[in-house]
Amino acid sequence: MDKLTNIQELERLFYDLVIRDKELNIIDGEHVSIDSIKLDSYYNKRTSVERCNSRLKKYLNLDNVIFKGIKKVKIHVLLNCITLIAGTIAVNLGKSLNKAA
């Protein structure tokens, strides 16, 4: 908490945030207002990643990995990602077949 009360640290964090937002084209640095379309796009990407992480943890047990070693854990995570994508494709394919019938 001491770090956040330091004015210089807060100024540095704010500066870093502004630089990152400029790089993501959320703000342009010339106008005071923020482009809400770009901000919404960034927010939607972020929430979709968070939903994916949540599903991987909840349904594919990624919050309780029992493997040891980075290679084994990485393979386990990648296989779970493939499983999640395959399940999503199957659900969407089933929906499109029901619409066609």
MIDRENMI-370383 format. One line per 5 residues: number of its first residue (from 1); for each residue x, y, z of N, C-alpha, C. Coordinates in Angstrom, 2 decimals, padded with zeros to 5 digits. Example, Ala and Ser with C-alpha at 12.3 -4.5 7.8 and 13.67 -1.06 7.14 Angstrom:
<sites>
1> 013.19/-005.69/007.80/012.30/-004.50/007.80/013.20/-003.30/007.80; 012.85/-002.25/007.08/013.67/-001.06/007.14/012.90/000.03/007.87
</sites>
This chain:
<sites>
1> 000.82/-001.19/000.00/000.00/000.00/000.00/000.87/001.26/000.00; 002.04/001.17/000.58/002.94/002.32/000.59/003.28/002.76/-000.83; 003.37/001.78/-001.74/003.72/002.09/-003.11/002.64/002.95/-003.77; 001.37/002.65/-003.50/000.29/003.40/-004.12/000.13/004.80/-003.54; 000.59/005.01/-002.34/000.49/006.35/-001.76/001.61/007.27/-002.24
6> 002.60/006.70/-002.85/003.70/007.49/-003.39/003.24/008.17/-004.68; 003.24/009.50/-004.70/002.76/010.28/-005.84/003.55/009.96/-007.11; 004.83/009.82/-006.99/005.65/009.53/-008.17/005.27/008.17/-008.77; 004.99/007.20/-007.93/004.60/005.88/-008.43/003.24/005.95/-009.13; 002.32/006.72/-008.57/001.01/006.90/-009.20/001.15/007.59/-010.55
11> 001.99/008.60/-010.62/002.20/009.29/-011.89/002.80/008.35/-012.93; 003.74/007.52/-012.52/004.36/006.56/-013.44/003.33/005.55/-013.93; 002.46/005.03/-013.01/001.43/004.08/-013.40/000.45/004.71/-014.38; 000.06/005.97/-014.13/-000.86/006.66/-015.02/-000.21/006.86/-016.39; 001.05/007.27/-016.41/001.77/007.47/-017.66/001.83/006.15/-018.45
16> 002.14/005.04/-017.77/002.19/003.73/-018.42/000.83/003.35/-019.00; -000.23/003.65/-018.27/-001.59/003.36/-018.73/-001.92/004.17/-019.99; -001.56/005.44/-019.99/-001.82/006.30/-021.16/-001.03/005.79/-022.36; 000.21/005.44/-022.17/001.04/004.93/-023.27/000.43/003.65/-023.84; 000.01/002.73/-022.96/-000.60/001.47/-023.42/-001.88/001.74/-024.20
21> -002.71/002.66/-023.71/-003.96/002.97/-024.40/-003.71/003.64/-025.74; -002.63/004.42/-025.85/-002.27/005.01/-027.14/-001.85/003.91/-028.11; -001.08/002.94/-027.64/-000.64/001.83/-028.48/-001.81/001.00/-028.96; -002.85/000.85/-028.12/-004.04/000.08/-028.49/-005.05/000.93/-029.26; -004.72/002.18/-029.53/-005.58/003.13/-030.23/-006.90/003.38/-029.51
26> -006.90/003.28/-028.19/-008.08/003.61/-027.41/-008.17/005.13/-027.26; -007.03/005.76/-027.06/-006.97/007.22/-027.04/-005.94/007.65/-028.07; -006.10/008.87/-028.58/-005.15/009.32/-029.59/-004.15/010.35/-029.07; -004.36/010.85/-027.87/-003.43/011.79/-027.28/-003.67/013.23/-027.67; -004.56/013.45/-028.63/-004.86/014.80/-029.07/-006.20/015.29/-028.53
31> -007.11/014.38/-028.31/-008.45/014.74/-027.86/-008.65/014.29/-026.41; -009.48/015.01/-025.71/-009.72/014.69/-024.32/-010.66/013.49/-024.19; -011.63/013.37/-025.11/-012.60/012.28/-025.02/-011.98/010.97/-025.48; -012.57/009.89/-025.01/-012.11/008.55/-025.36/-013.09/007.96/-026.36; -012.59/007.31/-027.39/-013.44/006.68/-028.40/-014.09/005.45/-027.78
36> -015.39/005.53/-027.52/-016.06/004.44/-026.82/-016.14/003.17/-027.65; -016.14/003.27/-028.98/-016.19/002.08/-029.82/-014.90/001.27/-029.64; -013.77/001.95/-029.64/-012.49/001.26/-029.44/-012.40/000.70/-028.03; -012.89/001.46/-027.07/-012.87/001.00/-025.69/-013.76/-000.22/-025.51; -014.95/-000.19/-026.11/-015.86/-001.34/-026.03/-015.25/-002.56/-026.70
41> -014.58/-002.35/-027.83/-013.93/-003.45/-028.54/-012.85/-004.09/-027.66; -012.04/-003.25/-027.03/-011.00/-003.76/-026.13/-011.63/-004.50/-024.96; -012.68/-003.93/-024.38/-013.36/-004.55/-023.23/-013.97/-005.89/-023.63; -014.57/-005.97/-024.82/-015.18/-007.22/-025.26/-014.14/-008.31/-025.48; -012.97/-007.93/-026.01/-011.90/-008.91/-026.16/-011.46/-009.42/-024.80
46> -011.33/-008.51/-023.86/-010.89/-008.87/-022.53/-011.90/-009.81/-021.86; -013.19/-009.49/-021.98/-014.19/-010.32/-021.32/-014.30/-011.69/-021.99; -014.08/-011.76/-023.30/-014.14/-013.07/-023.95/-012.98/-013.96/-023.49; -011.82/-013.37/-023.29/-010.69/-014.14/-022.77/-010.97/-014.60/-021.34; -011.56/-013.72/-020.55/-011.89/-014.09/-019.17/-012.94/-015.19/-019.13
51> -013.92/-015.14/-020.05/-014.92/-016.22/-020.11/-014.27/-017.54/-020.49; -013.34/-017.48/-021.43/-012.62/-018.69/-021.85/-011.82/-019.27/-020.68; -011.09/-018.41/-019.97/-010.32/-018.87/-018.81/-011.24/-019.46/-017.75; -012.39/-018.85/-017.55/-013.35/-019.35/-016.56/-013.85/-020.73/-016.94; -014.18/-020.92/-018.21/-014.66/-022.24/-018.66/-013.57/-023.29/-018.55
56> -012.34/-022.91/-018.88/-011.23/-023.87/-018.77/-011.04/-024.28/-017.31; -011.17/-023.35/-016.39/-011.00/-023.67/-014.98/-012.17/-024.48/-014.44; -013.39/-024.08/-014.81/-014.58/-024.70/-014.22/-014.86/-026.08/-014.81; -014.87/-026.18/-016.14/-015.29/-027.42/-016.78/-014.15/-028.36/-017.13; -012.95/-027.83/-017.31/-011.83/-028.68/-017.71/-010.75/-028.76/-016.64
61> -011.08/-028.30/-015.44/-010.26/-028.50/-014.24/-008.85/-027.91/-014.34; -008.73/-026.76/-014.96/-007.41/-026.15/-015.07/-006.97/-025.45/-013.79; -007.87/-025.26/-012.85/-007.45/-024.64/-011.60/-006.89/-025.67/-010.62; -006.88/-026.93/-011.03/-006.38/-028.00/-010.16/-005.49/-028.93/-010.98; -004.41/-028.41/-011.53/-003.51/-029.20/-012.37/-002.67/-030.10/-011.48
66> -002.63/-031.39/-011.82/-001.91/-032.36/-010.99/-000.57/-032.77/-011.60; -000.25/-032.24/-012.77/001.00/-032.57/-013.42/002.13/-031.72/-012.87; 003.33/-032.26/-012.96/004.51/-031.52/-012.54/005.41/-031.32/-013.75; 005.98/-030.14/-013.84/006.85/-029.82/-014.96/006.12/-028.95/-015.96; 006.81/-027.95/-016.43/006.20/-026.96/-017.32/005.75/-027.59/-018.64
71> 006.51/-028.53/-019.18/006.13/-029.16/-020.45/004.84/-029.94/-020.32; 004.70/-030.70/-019.23/003.49/-031.50/-019.03/002.28/-030.61/-018.79; 002.46/-029.56/-018.02/001.36/-028.63/-017.75/000.97/-027.92/-019.04; 001.95/-027.51/-019.83/001.66/-026.81/-021.09/000.88/-027.72/-022.04; 001.26/-028.97/-022.14/000.54/-029.93/-022.98/-000.88/-030.11/-022.46
76> -001.04/-030.24/-021.17/-002.36/-030.39/-020.56/-003.25/-029.18/-020.87; -002.71/-028.00/-020.74/-003.47/-026.78/-021.01/-003.84/-026.70/-022.49; -002.90/-026.98/-023.38/-003.18/-026.91/-024.81/-004.22/-027.94/-025.23; -004.16/-029.15/-024.68/-005.18/-030.16/-024.98/-006.55/-029.72/-024.48; -006.59/-029.07/-023.33/-007.85/-028.56/-022.82/-008.39/-027.43/-023.71
81> -007.50/-026.58/-024.22/-007.93/-025.52/-025.14/-008.51/-026.12/-026.42; -007.87/-027.15/-026.94/-008.36/-027.84/-028.14/-009.74/-028.44/-027.86; -009.89/-029.04/-026.68/-011.18/-029.63/-026.29/-012.26/-028.56/-026.22; -011.95/-027.43/-025.63/-012.92/-026.33/-025.52/-013.33/-025.83/-026.91; -012.37/-025.67/-027.80/-012.66/-025.20/-029.16/-013.49/-026.24/-029.91
86> -013.14/-027.52/-029.79/-013.89/-028.58/-030.47/-015.33/-028.64/-029.96; -015.51/-028.47/-028.66/-016.87/-028.45/-028.11/-017.67/-027.28/-028.62; -017.05/-026.12/-028.74/-017.72/-024.93/-029.25/-018.11/-025.13/-030.72; -017.23/-025.72/-031.50/-017.53/-025.98/-032.91/-018.70/-026.96/-033.00; -018.71/-028.01/-032.18/-019.79/-029.00/-032.21/-021.13/-028.37/-031.86
91> -021.14/-027.51/-030.85/-022.39/-026.85/-030.46/-022.88/-025.94/-031.58; -021.99/-025.15/-032.15/-022.38/-024.24/-033.23/-022.80/-024.99/-034.48; -022.17/-026.12/-034.78/-022.55/-026.93/-035.92/-023.95/-027.51/-035.72; -024.22/-027.96/-034.48/-025.55/-028.49/-034.17/-026.61/-027.42/-034.31; -026.31/-026.20/-033.90/-027.27/-025.10/-034.04/-027.55/-024.78/-035.49
96> -026.50/-024.79/-036.32/-026.70/-024.47/-037.74/-027.46/-025.58/-038.44; -027.29/-026.85/-038.05/-028.04/-027.95/-038.65/-029.51/-027.88/-038.27; -029.79/-027.46/-037.03/-031.18/-027.33/-036.60/-031.88/-026.21/-037.36; -031.18/-025.14/-037.69/-031.77/-024.04/-038.44/-032.08/-024.46/-039.88; -031.21/-025.32/-040.45/-031.40/-025.75/-041.81/-032.55/-026.73/-041.94
101> -032.87/-027.45/-040.88/-033.92/-028.48/-040.94/-035.31/-027.93/-040.88
</sites>
